[in-house]
Amino acid sequence: MRPWALLLGAAGLLYLAASNAVPFGQYVDDVQWLLYAENLLKGSGLKAWALLPVRELSLTWGVPAVLMPLLALFGRSLLLIKGTFAAAFFGGLLLFFLATRRGFEGPRLYAYLVLLFFCDFLLPFAGSALSEPPYLLLFGALVYLLAERDILLSERPKTWALLGALGAALALTRALGTAMLLAVLAELCLARRWRAAVVFTVSAAVCSTPYLLYAAQGEGRVNFYGIYWESLSSAGALGVFAGNAWFYLKGLSCLSFLYLPALAPSSAWVKVPFVMLCLALVGAGVFRGRRDPFRRVLALYLLAYLGVCCAYPYQAPRYVVPLYPVFLLFLCEGLLALPSRSAAGALCVLAVLGLGSNLPGLSRTLKASLSQPPEVPHAAYDWLRANSGEGDSVISTDAARIFYFTGRKGLLTATGEDAAAFAAETRRLKARFVVVGGGGFVPAAPGLSDPTRALHKRNARFAGDPRHFRLAHEDAAEGVRVYEPASRSLGP
């Protein structure tokens, strides 16, 4: 067995061991995916947590497709789910590595491997029941097939039908997977490979149609996320794009393959030149592979995916997790543009610095995974379950997570222009409690208003009015306050 294969085996064990690095429920999205999968197993497309019947249109079908067999066979076995998702995440990285390792020989191959796999930016996400692990597996499979010799020059309809179906699955796992579909289609059109382009497009469309029809029937549009773009009207789109671009490029350059703060604790003054250097290397890598159809597809994907992230009104490091392998590939290939000995030396030095700067983070992530419970702390919700009946409901922006831990359904908020009207509506809905706190928020881009956070603040303001609500329970450690309508309103 080749030494680099042993190193890959060690990386695989690391990803499995670190699969519990992030407790289930940390992102809230993981809870929603699981609840949706459970409801689909029951033949229902409704939001499981919603007090009133509401169709689930904010989640696609890719992640539930992975969760459903696990839930059907093993129930809510969180460690098994985490291990499965970590294996999918690692499998996607492995396929990407096998597809792109050509051109990296000897020490360069080991350097590329270390930089790709031993990165603490990726490791905490591997075992989370989010879209990243299955997306990365599908993306790795698609990249692996596209990297096969002459496949991008093939005219075989079966080949392009398979690739189109795989691309559709990618987009149904995460909407941004559409960037890969468009990148492949653009390459086929630029090469005037019309037959392959038509088969690829038709296959992707046919495989996507059931979900698109379902979404369009329920909401009148096929993209739920379109509602979030509306917040851009409250700020200049150019400023949002520039702010997000810096946020993601700084993260990909300074906090990933090389964790810059570990090497330069006062690193503020080196961030800009280091980001510029990384961008120059990525650009050199893209230019170096400009005549290779496979590299052109990846370059188009990089630009399209990053462009959407930069324009999106919300910021989160995990949004660009699937982009990291492509970013790193072009950066390393930019170094390969140097003379042979210099390229090998530069890559090896980068790998040593990268591994050294990531080791503390990798150690912390692994330690957290092996020592903490699989779920987020939920003592406040345990109290809520013990002090409410099965028919009781809640008002909370954390309604999904509350339902997961308590079985109590809810609404995100209640109507009303003031605390009195809010309390009256709470009573009309027969909601027993208003729960404030607990749910995490994805930060909006600077200058933008976040409608979810606005709902949270509204609930907290109205429920905190002692004339209409009383504090029933507070858990300071978890940041949760539980209110109930006062038995007698004191008026405005």
N, C-alpha and C positions, 0 to 999 in steps of 0.2 A: 504493500500500500504506500502511495506517495505521501511524503510528509505534509504537503498542503491539505491532503484529504483528512489526515489526523487533526490538523488545525481546524478544519471545518467541523469535524465531529465534536471537538471541544466547544466550538461556538454554538453548535446545536444544543448541547447540554446546558450551556450558559443561558440560552434563551428559554429553555424549559424550566430551569431552576428559578429564573427571574419572572416567571409568568404571573406571579401573585404580587408583583411590585406595586401595582395600583389597585386598591381595594375596589371591588365591584360596587357601583353606585357613585363613584367619585365624579364621573363625567355626566351623570344623569342619562345621557344618551344610551349608555349600556343597558340601563333599566328599561328604557322605552323599547329598545330592540328586543329584549327578552320578553316583555309583556306582549309585544306585537306577535312574536313567534308563537307564544302560547295561545293567543287568540286565534291565529291562523290554523293551529292544530285543531281548534274547536270548530273551525269552519266560519269564523267571524272575522270581518275586516274592520270592526269598530275599535276605537281606542278603549282598552280594557279599563283604564282608570277614570274615564269620563262619567260624570253623574248623568248627563244627558247623552243619548245615542249620537255619536260623532264618528264618521268614518276616518280611519287612519290614512292620511294622505301625505304626511310629512316624511314618511319612511318608505324607502324602496324595498324590493323583495330579495336583494342579494344576501344581506346579513341574516334575515330570518331563514333563508334556505340552508344556511350552515347550522343555525341554532335548532331548527325544528327536529331533525333526527336525534340530536343530542338530548333535547328535552323529552322527546317521545320515549327514548330508551332509558334515560337515567334521571329524568326530572331536573330539578335545580341543583345539579352537582357542579358548583361553581369552580372548583379546582379542575375538574375534567374539562369544563368549558374553557377556562383560562389556558390549560395545557394544549387543547386543540387549536385555539387561536394563536398561541405562541408558535406551535408547529407550522401553522399556515404562514405566519409572518416570516419565520426562518426559511420555509420552503420557497417563498417568493424571492427572498434575497439570494438563496442558493441558485435558483433558476436564472436570475439576473446575472449572477457571478459567472455561471457556466456559459451563458450566452455572450458575455462581453470580455472574457479573460484572454481571448486571442489578442496577441500583441503585448501581453504581459508575461514575460518569461523570466525564469530564475528568480533573483531577489525582488524584481519588480512585481511578480505575481504575489509573493508573500506580503509585500507592502500594500498592494491593492486589496488583498483579502483582509488584512488587519484593519485598514481604514474603513472598509465596507461593513464588516460585521461587529467589530469591537468598538462601538460608538454608543455612548450612554444617551445620546439624543434619541436613538431608536429604541433601546432596550425596554424602557418603562411602558411603551405602547404595545409591545408584542403580545402580551396576554390579555389585553383589554377586549371585552366583547363589543368592539366598535367596528367601523367599516375598514379601518386600516389593514388588519391582518388578511381578511379574504380578498380585499382589493389588491394587496401586494402579491398574493399568490396568483391571482388571475393575471395581473400585469406581468409578473415574472414568466408565467406560462406563455403569454402572448409574445413577449420579447424573445423568449427562447425559440419559439417557432419561427419568428421573423428573422432570427439570426442564422437559421439553417441556410446552408449554401444554396444560393439561387432561388430561395423561396419567394423573394420579392420580385423575381423575374418570371415566376411561374404563371402560366395561364390556366392551370387546372381549376375548373369550377369548384370541385370538392374542397380543394385547399382553401379557396377564398370564402366559401360558404362556412367552413369551420372557423376561420379567422374572424369572420363577421359575427358569428354566434358568440365567440369568446369575447369580442369587443363589446357586444351588447350586454353580456353578463357583467363585464367590467363597469359599464355605465349604470347598470341596475344595482350595483353594489355601492357605487358612489357616483353621483351625477357628473363629477369632474372627469370620470373615465371617458366622457364624450371627447375630451381633448385628444386621447389616443386614437379614437375612431377617426377624428378629423385629420390627425397627423398622417395616418396610413392612407386615408382617402386622398389627401393632398399630394402625397408622394406618387400615388398611382396616376393621378391626373397630370402632374408635372411630367411624368414619364409617358403620358398618353397611352396608358394601359387601360383602355376604356372597358373592355370586357371584364377584366378583374375588378375594376372599380364598381361596375354595375352589380356583379355577383356579391361582392363584399357589402355594398350598401343595402341591397335587397335582403340579404341574410340578417344583417344587423337590425334592419327595420322590422322584419318578420318576428324576430326573437324579442324585440322590445315592445311590439304592438300590444300584447295583452296588458302590460302594465300601463302603457300610455293611454289606452282606452279606459282603463279603470280610473286613472287619475283625472282624465278629461271629463269623464262622466260624473265624477264626484265633485269636482271643483271648477269645471269649465276651462281648465288649462292643464297642460301636461307637466308643468314644472312648478311644484309647490314653492321652491326657494325664490321664485320671482317676487314674492311679497317682501322679502328682505331688501331687495334692491331699491324699494321705494324710499328707504331712509336716506338714500344718497341725495335726495332733493333738499335735505336740510344742511348740506355742506357742499363745498366745491369738489367735484369728482376728481379733478386733477390733484388736489391736496390729499385726498384719501388714497389715491393711487401711489403718490410719492411716499406717503407715510407708511403704507403697507409694504411697498417695495423695500424700503430700508429695513423694516421690521423682519421680513423674511430673508432678505439677503444677508443681513447681519447674523441671523440665527443659523443659516446654512453655512456661513463662512467661519464664524467665530465660536459657535457653541455646538459644533457637531464633530466632524472628523478630527478637529483640533479644538480642544476646549481652552480657548485663549485665556480666560481669567485664571486658570491654574498656572499658566506660564508667566502671565503679566497681571498681577492682582490689580494694579492701577492701569487698566488697559484702555481707558477711554481715548487716550491720544493715539493709540495704534489701530483702533477699530476701522476708521475710514480708510487708511492706506492698505490695511489687510484685506478689507472687503474689495477694494479696487484691484488688488493683486489677484484675488481669487476670481473676480469677474474676468480679468485679463486672461488668466489661465483657462477658464471655461470657454471664453471666446476663441482662444488658440486651439483648444480641443475640438470645438465645433468646426473651425476652419480646416483643421487637419483632416477631418472626416467628411468634408463637403462632397466628395465624389463617391462616397459609399452610401447606397440607398438606405441601408439599415441605420447608419449614423444620422442621416438626414431626418428619418422618421423620429428618432429620439430627440433631435434638436428641435423639431417642430413641436413635439409634445412638451418639451421643457418650456418653450416660449408660451404656448397656449395655456398650459396648466398654471404657470407662474403668473401670467397676465390676468387670469380670472381671479386668482388669490389676491392679487394686488388691487383689483377693482372691487372685491367683495367688501361689504360694510363691516364685517367682523374680523377679528384677529385671533388666531390660535396657532401655536407651534405645530400642533398635530395636523393641521391642514396640509402642510408641506412634507409630512413624513414620507408619502409615496414618491415625492420628487427627489429625495435625498440621493438614492442610488444613481440617478441620471446626472444630477449635479456633480457628484463625486467622480463619475466616469469621465466626464468631459474635463474636469479639473486635472485628473491624473493623466489624461491623454494630452492635455496642454503641456504638462511637464515632459511627456514623451517627445514633444517637438524639439527639446534640447538635444544636443549631441548624446550619443548612446551612453557613455560613461557618466556624464553629468545628469542625465535623466534617471538612471538607476540610483545614483547617489542621492539625488534630490528626493526621489520617492521613498527611499529607505529612511532618510533623515526625517521626512514628514511622518512616516509610519511610526518611528520611534517616539517622536514628539507627540503624535496623536494618541498612541497607546498610553504613554506616560501621563498625559494630561487627562485622559479619560478614566484611568484606573481608579481614582478615588470615587468618581461617580458610579462606575460599574460596581464597585464594592458596596457602596451605600444601597444601590438598587437591589443587588442580590441579597444583602442583609435584610432589607425591608421585606422582600418577597418571602424569605424563609422564616420570618419572625412574627408577621402580623396576620390577623384574621382575614378571611377572603372578602368580607363586606366592610363597608364604611361603618363607623359607630352609629348606632341608631337607638340609643336609650330613650331619646325624646319620643320616637315613634313607637317604641315598646310601651311607654306610658299611654300614648294615644290609643293604642290597640286595647290596653287593659281597661281604659276608662271610657270606652265607647262601645256601642252595639254594632252588630253587623249591618244594620240598616242606616247607621249614621254616616254622614258625609262631611266633607271639609271644603273650605275655600283656601287655595294655596297655589302659588306658582310652582311648587314642588309636588304637585298632585300625583304625578306618576310614581315618584319614589315613595310617597306616603302609601299609595295603593300596594306597592310591592311589599312593604314591610307590615302593613296593617290590614289590607283587604278593604279599606274604606275608600269609596269613590269620591271624586271631587270636581271642582271647577277651578280654573285659574284665577278668576276674580268674580265679583258680583257688581252689577250695575249700581249707579247712584252717584250723584254729584257731590254729596257730603257724607259725613259719618252716619247721620240719621237715616238717610236713604239707603246707604250701604248696609246698615244693620237691618233695615226693613226687608231688603231684598234677600239678605242672608236667612232671615226667618222664613220668608216665603218659599225659598228653595229647600227649607228644612235642613240647612247645613248646620251641624252641631258646633263645629269649630272653625276658626280662621287661624291658619298656621303660617307664621312668618319666619323666614330663614330656612336653612337646610340646603336649599338648592344652589348649585354653583352657576355662574354666568360666564359665557364667552364674552370677553371685552369687545365692545364696538370700536371701530377705528376712531382716532381722536377727532372730535368735532361732530360726531354723529350721535343722535339720540337712539337709545336701545328700548324698543317697545316692551320687551320682557322685563327689563330692569324697572321701567316706569310702572308696570303693573305691580311689581314687588313693592316698590316704594308707596304706591297708592294703597295697597292692602295694609302695609305697616302703619301708614298715617291714620287711616280710618279705624282700624282695629285697636290702635293705641289710644283712641279717645275714650277716657274713662266714663263719659256720660252714656255711652252706648255699648261698651264691651268691658269685660273684666278679664284679667290675666288668670288663666286657669293653671298654667304650668310653664316653667321656664327652665331650659337646660343651657346654662352659660357656656359649658364646654363645647357643645355642638352648635351654639348660636341659634337655637330654636325657641320661639315663644308661641304658646298656644293660647288663643283667646276664645271666649264664647260670648254670644250676645248677652247683654245685661238683661236680667229678668224684667227690668222696668227701665225704660229710656227716660233720661232726665231732660230731654229736649235740647234744642240748640242753644 
